[in-house]
Amino acid sequence: MSDLNKELVDLVWGRPTSGAVSASIFRRWTQGFVFSENEHTALEQFEGGPCAVIVPVQAFLLKTILFNRETSNWRHMTEEEQKTILCSALSEILESACSSTSTGFCLVSWAKGQSPQSHAHTKAQTQSQAQDMPVPESSQPLEGQQPTALAAEDLGFERFHSVLQKRVVMSVSDLQAEVLSLFHTWRGCCGVLLFLYSVILTKGIENIRNEIQDTMEPLIDPVHGHGSQSLVNLLITGHAVSNVWDGDRECSGMKLHGIHKQASVGFLTLMESLHYCKVGAFLKSPKFPIWIIGSETHLSVFFTKELTLVGPECPSEQARRVFQSFDPEDNGFIPDSLLQEVMKALDLVSEPEYVNLVKNKLDPENLGIILLGPFLLEFFPDQDSGIPDSFPVYHYNGLKQSNHNERVEYVEGTALVLGFEDPMVRTDDTPVKRCLQTKWPYIELLWTTERSPSLN
């Protein structure tokens, strides 16, 4: 790993002005993937920071549990099932990050005999004995020994990066087998970082640099320890782009990369409700009804089993997405000179004479603009979305301190999605509701707990 260490460290951690990565920030990232004792299908996060990796993995875990596994009780899993499903989620993320099958998949783990478990086991032995001691590839802890959630005290930033090894596998079946064999590595000390490094090297450092908007911005913030949007996008979509809109945009002659296809799990952010950004349809309307929710400082997951929420894109949704792609500033209108291109992109009749007729109808006052609402009503009127009026929903937050009684458990509730504002069913204005209103403007949420779930 030594030849890659500097490039990898610069990409992930940047070059702090102090010359060294903060010990407290590094320590916060040294946990493994650990399941909650109170919620068998939920991962636990011990400190702020690694949610940028843990939460996307949780979202893919839920996708597998809810839609790829036949069981009457999705919230219960045996330890063996936890192992299988966690490794399946990790493999899926690695697959989506792989730029080319010809380069294979890269897995980063402890060098032989260097894991914290084996280090503790050989402490009393001489260094030469420790080097010769056979340690399983999976870095399996001693029988009866619990996997460590945080790093051993003597495992600092420099030492961690000096005891890593990487290996490459070329096929998906080999990847799945190898990831499974490393289960104890993933759930032990530094498992989250080892997986993150595996994703980065599988994607390729140069490929990531080509996708990130600001190559000087590290994937982990050196001051606060939070993961960047590029890191979250890399894990959700396989692309480390810095933006959440659909497609690429031009700004002052610079090309800004966005999301290019429908994601498996979605992303919504409180920042959109504050008008700081606009999430595109590819993240807002994923293949499965699972959304990563972003607040100012943390990530959590909102999910349901209601598949009608994410059915195939209906014509009106496609039309909205295409129209908005010609309206990059989200004004809600386009210049009438672009109408023909929009109609052509939607396979509508786009002969000049017909386009002029439509212009006159949609812009009777000759203002030179076409509004989104009238355009949709003209070509896609009365389209029923097929979404039920109400359905069960769940919220996950991996931080103990953000959960009731400091127990990491799903918060259950019922969502009502109306097509209009109804004062009779209005619920409290909360951050989670404001965030979800960026997708469903008239959603109301009734939670089974006394307080609304926390996004922080």
Secondary structure by P-SEA (a helix, b strand, c coil): cccaaaaaaaaaccccccccccaaaaaaaccccccccccccbbbbccccccccaaaaaaaaaaaacccccccccccccaaaaaaaaaaaaaaaaaaacccccccbbbbbccccccaaaaaaaccccaaaaaaccccccccccccccccccccccccaaaaaacbbbbbbccaaaaaaaaaaacccccccaaaaaaaaaaaaaacaaaaaaacccccccccccccccccaaaaaaaacccccccccccccccccbbbbccccccccbbbbccccccccccccccccccccccccccccbbbbbccccccccccccaaaaaaaaaaaacccccccccccaaaaaaaaacccccaaaaaaaaaaacccccccccaaaaaaacccccccccccbbbbbbbbccccccccccbbbbbbbbbbbccccccccccccaaaaaaaacccbbbbbbccccccccc
